[in-house]
Amino acid sequence: MQVEYINPFIRSMTNTFDTMLGCQIKRGSLVLVQDFKGSYDVCGVIGLSGRAQGVVVVNLSQSVAIQAAAAMLMMEPSEFDGLNDDVVDAVGEIANMVAGAAKAELEEFELSISLPNVVVGSPPDIRFPSEVHAIAIPFECPWGPMSLKVGFAPVGVLA
């Protein structure tokens, strides 16, 4: 995966947390997914198709997922009973916002994004297309750890 393709996703993740959730996040170093050891409780998964194909996975620890849902729904985190339906829905919406904003920056690929799927459980086993070399980007925020995983390649590059 070419690094210039990952930048729209990183910007989108940072902007989503900053503007939509009021939470500043700090990016770590890029890592190939197979070398990434992060373990998270909930993942929002979005498929990408068009003149490129791929997958975007927003991985959140339970604390980040609950805090993010509370911020989106203007509630207190203590009002949530673990990873309930509201939290799961919020994670899906966050993944949708991250993928949608990145899609807007990658117009040349005429991308469509799938509806979000949310996987709960640690560690989730999210697989990428075998032809795509996915990259993981860890993030830290006051709410806890999270990461973004992106596997993305133009269709002509795929074998």
Secondary structure, DSSP 8 states (H G I E B T S, - for coil): --HHHHHHHHHHHHHIIIIIT----EE---EEGGG-----SEEEEEEEESSEEEEEEEEE-HHHHHHHHHHHHT--GGG--SS-HHHHHHHHHHHHHHHHHHHHHTGGG--EE---EEEESSS------TT---EEEEEEETTEEEEEEEEEEEGGG--
